[in-house]
């Protein structure tokens, strides 16, 4: 018995550290030694999650301390925004939307929006809109898991009409991304609604790419908690997808049918030093990325235009109260830099 305990202890001493093992496997796909990122990985995924990478013809999805299936769908939070920007880009390519024309020119429910509100400015957070509709200051407390659920599309557009300020300065805006999604629905000939956005996204983006991206929240249980509702601002954070879907979406920007809306970046006032922005993405040199946080989940997606590598992280647990708040986005970028 004593000998068995001794062997178990000895085996445990030489058991592979899961974080090191994961980084070794991921580095094999990316062609880099990533083992020095162990502290950052632990900080980024304290509650477990999935890291997925792709480069060339190789792809790997690695779960870490994740109860349940690792192939999703997962809550994307603000990683929904690049999908909304891709919808706008595909509508521009189809001649159904103009990046620089006032959205009010689409007529219907968009009539009366300030002429400064364009698809490009919404996609780059430079339309002069606040982060949230004004009522969210209250509903974030009264409707914690569904802060926009008491609104409809008309209320969203009324908020844009009322609160749009001078354009040009970077101001991160869920209101703006949600409005772009509603405008995309109208430009695609769909109703100005969350359902209309979902159909337009499927017809122009996710369907052609054969992605199983959905607006329907999966059933979640246990400590992960319920998904966050985005109501009529679903285009800002309401999508769900698997790690494989995210990799395929990232690769489609580099090697697939999506357009070049992500190539030209700009540096408007208000951005932190060293960063630029393009439609749907933050940018730094050849890197494009977006991350997001919901009540019980965090997500990130990035791709490198030089190496063709893509990385996605889907983590359990919302924004940490203690520790490194930017650990997930830092890990995402360090995987590809």
Rosetta blueprint (number, residue, H / E / L):
1 X L
2 X H
3 X H
4 X H
5 X H
6 X H
7 X H
8 X H
9 X H
10 X H
11 X H
12 X H
13 X H
14 X H
15 X L
16 X L
17 X L
18 X H
19 X H
20 X H
21 X H
22 X H
23 X H
24 X H
25 X H
26 X H
27 X H
28 X H
29 X H
30 X H
31 X L
32 X L
33 X L
34 X L
35 X H
36 X H
37 X H
38 X H
39 X H
40 X H
41 X H
42 X H
43 X H
44 X H
45 X L
46 X L
47 X L
48 X L
49 X E
50 X E
51 X E
52 X E
53 X E
54 X E
55 X E
56 X L
57 X L
58 X E
59 X E
60 X E
61 X E
62 X E
63 X E
64 X E
65 X L
66 X L
67 X L
68 X L
69 X L
70 X L
71 X L
72 X L
73 X L
74 X E
75 X E
76 X L
77 X H
78 X H
79 X H
80 X H
81 X H
82 X H
83 X H
84 X H
85 X H
86 X H
87 X H
88 X H
89 X H
90 X H
91 X H
92 X H
93 X H
94 X L
95 X L
96 X L
97 X L
98 X L
99 X L
100 X L
101 X L
102 X E
103 X H
104 X H
105 X H
106 X H
107 X L
108 X H
109 X H
110 X H
111 X L
112 X L
113 X L
114 X L
115 X L
116 X L
117 X L
118 X E
119 X H
120 X H
121 X H
122 X H
123 X H
124 X L
125 X L
126 X L
127 X L
128 X L
129 X L
130 X L
131 X L
132 X L
133 X L
134 X L
135 X L
136 X H
137 X H
138 X H
139 X H
140 X H
141 X H
142 X H
143 X L
144 X L
145 X L
146 X L
147 X L
148 X L
149 X L
150 X L
151 X L
152 X L
153 X H
154 X H
155 X H
156 X H
157 X H
158 X H
159 X H
160 X H
161 X H
162 X H
163 X H
164 X L
165 X L
166 X L
167 X L
168 X L
169 X L
170 X L
171 X L
172 X L
173 X L
174 X H
175 X H
176 X H
177 X H
178 X H
179 X H
180 X H
181 X H
182 X H
183 X H
184 X H
185 X H
186 X H
187 X H
188 X L
189 X L
190 X L
191 X L
192 X L
193 X L
194 X H
195 X H
196 X H
197 X H
198 X H
199 X H
200 X H
201 X H
202 X H
203 X H
204 X H
205 X H
206 X H
207 X L
208 X L
209 X L
210 X L
211 X L
212 X L
213 X L
214 X E
215 X L
216 X L
217 X L
218 X L
219 X L
220 X L
221 X L
222 X H
223 X H
224 X H
225 X L
226 X L
227 X L
228 X L
229 X L
230 X L
231 X H
232 X H
233 X H
234 X H
235 X H
236 X H
237 X H
238 X L
239 X L
240 X E
241 X E
242 X L
243 X H
244 X H
245 X H
246 X H
247 X H
248 X H
249 X H
250 X H
251 X H
252 X H
253 X H
254 X H
255 X H
256 X L
257 X L
258 X L
259 X L
260 X L
261 X L
262 X L
263 X L
264 X L
265 X L
266 X E
267 X L
268 X L
269 X L
270 X L
271 X L
272 X L
273 X L
274 X L
275 X L
276 X E
277 X E
278 X E
279 X L
280 X L
281 X E
282 X E
283 X E
284 X E
285 X L
286 X L
287 X E
288 X E
289 X E
290 X E
291 X E
292 X E
293 X E
294 X L
295 X L
296 X L
297 X E
298 X E
299 X E
300 X E
301 X E
302 X E
303 X E
304 X E
305 X L
306 X L
307 X L
308 X L
309 X L
310 X E
311 X E
312 X E
313 X E
314 X E
315 X E
316 X E
317 X L
318 X L
319 X L
320 X L
321 X L
322 X L
323 X L
324 X L
325 X L
326 X L
327 X H
328 X H
329 X H
330 X H
331 X H
332 X H
333 X H
334 X H
335 X H
336 X H
337 X L
